Amino acid sequence: MDIEHLEDTRLITCVLPKDRGVPLIQRLRDEMGVDSANVTTGRTRGLVESISYGEWSEVDILSVVTSRDKADEVFDFLFDAADIDHPKGGLMYMGRLDLNTMFTLPEIEAG
């Protein structure tokens, strides 16, 4: 089996208030045609308004891989859709991925 490697892609990472990540994945797919995103959770101090545990807050960490050509458009979409542009709304950043691997799940017929 040959593995397809993608070069010169971008990784966009968003640290968001809890429960904002998963809805953004659906919007990315529906509105931008992007289907290479993951959400994990973590903790932070003072970055977001979220469910708090003392000084710590639980956050969603959204990671999106996209082509260089589409990266700025996806970044701008996420900035607006995630409502980051206010105090404690989270943060986001983008960096270059020199190489990544494309995995495509097979189509499964409903049975």
C-alpha positions as CSV (number, residue, x, y, z in Angstrom):
1,M,0.0,0.0,0.0
2,D,1.4,3.4,-1.0
3,I,1.0,6.2,1.5
4,E,0.3,9.6,0.2
5,H,2.4,12.4,1.7
6,L,1.2,16.0,1.5
7,E,3.8,18.8,1.5
8,D,3.6,22.4,2.4
9,T,0.4,22.3,4.4
10,R,-0.7,24.4,7.4
11,L,-1.8,23.5,10.9
12,I,-4.3,25.9,12.4
13,T,-4.7,25.5,16.2
14,C,-7.5,27.1,18.3
15,V,-7.7,27.1,22.1
16,L,-11.4,27.7,22.8
17,P,-13.9,27.7,25.6
18,K,-15.2,24.2,26.3
19,D,-17.8,22.8,24.0
20,R,-17.0,25.2,21.1
21,G,-14.8,22.8,19.2
22,V,-17.1,20.1,18.0
23,P,-19.7,22.4,16.4
24,L,-16.9,24.1,14.5
25,I,-15.9,20.8,12.9
26,Q,-19.3,20.4,11.4
27,R,-19.3,24.0,10.2
28,L,-15.8,23.5,8.7
29,R,-17.1,20.6,6.7
30,D,-20.4,22.1,5.6
31,E,-19.3,25.7,4.9
32,M,-15.6,25.2,3.9
33,G,-15.3,21.6,2.7
34,V,-12.6,20.9,5.3
35,D,-12.7,17.4,6.8
36,S,-9.3,17.2,8.5
37,A,-9.9,18.5,12.0
38,N,-9.7,17.1,15.5
39,V,-10.8,18.3,18.9
40,T,-9.1,17.5,22.2
41,T,-9.5,18.9,25.6
42,G,-7.1,20.6,28.0
43,R,-6.7,23.1,30.8
44,T,-5.5,26.6,31.0
45,R,-5.4,29.6,33.3
46,G,-7.0,32.9,32.5
47,L,-7.2,32.4,28.7
48,V,-10.9,31.7,28.3
49,E,-14.3,31.9,30.0
50,S,-15.2,28.3,30.6
51,I,-16.0,25.7,33.1
52,S,-13.6,26.6,35.9
53,Y,-11.9,24.4,38.5
54,G,-10.3,26.9,40.8
55,E,-7.9,28.9,38.8
56,W,-8.0,26.4,35.9
57,S,-10.5,26.3,33.0
58,E,-11.3,23.4,30.7
59,V,-10.8,24.2,27.0
60,D,-11.3,22.6,23.6
61,I,-8.2,22.5,21.4
62,L,-9.2,22.4,17.7
63,S,-6.5,21.4,15.2
64,V,-7.1,21.8,11.5
65,V,-4.8,20.7,8.6
66,T,-5.3,22.5,5.3
67,S,-3.4,23.4,2.1
68,R,-1.3,26.5,2.0
69,D,-3.6,27.9,-0.7
70,K,-6.7,27.7,1.5
71,A,-5.0,28.4,4.9
72,D,-5.8,32.1,5.2
73,E,-9.4,31.6,4.2
74,V,-9.8,28.8,6.8
75,F,-8.0,30.8,9.5
76,D,-10.3,33.8,8.8
77,F,-13.4,31.6,8.9
78,L,-12.4,30.0,12.2
79,F,-11.6,33.4,13.7
80,D,-15.1,34.6,13.0
81,A,-17.0,31.3,13.6
82,A,-15.2,30.7,16.9
83,D,-16.1,34.2,18.2
84,I,-12.5,34.7,19.4
85,D,-12.5,38.5,18.9
86,H,-13.4,39.3,22.5
87,P,-11.7,39.1,26.0
88,K,-11.4,35.5,27.1
89,G,-12.6,34.2,23.7
90,G,-9.5,32.0,23.2
91,L,-6.6,32.2,20.9
92,M,-5.5,30.7,17.6
93,Y,-2.3,30.4,15.6
94,M,-1.1,28.8,12.4
95,G,2.2,27.2,11.4
96,R,3.7,25.3,8.5
97,L,3.7,21.5,8.3
98,D,6.6,20.3,6.2
99,L,5.1,16.9,5.7
100,N,2.0,15.1,6.7
101,T,0.2,11.9,5.7
102,M,-3.2,11.7,4.1
103,F,-5.4,8.9,5.4
104,T,-8.8,8.3,3.8
105,L,-11.4,6.0,5.4
106,P,-13.1,3.6,3.0
107,E,-16.7,4.1,2.1
108,I,-18.9,1.7,4.0
109,E,-22.2,0.7,2.7
110,A,-25.2,0.9,5.0
111,G,-26.3,-2.5,5.8
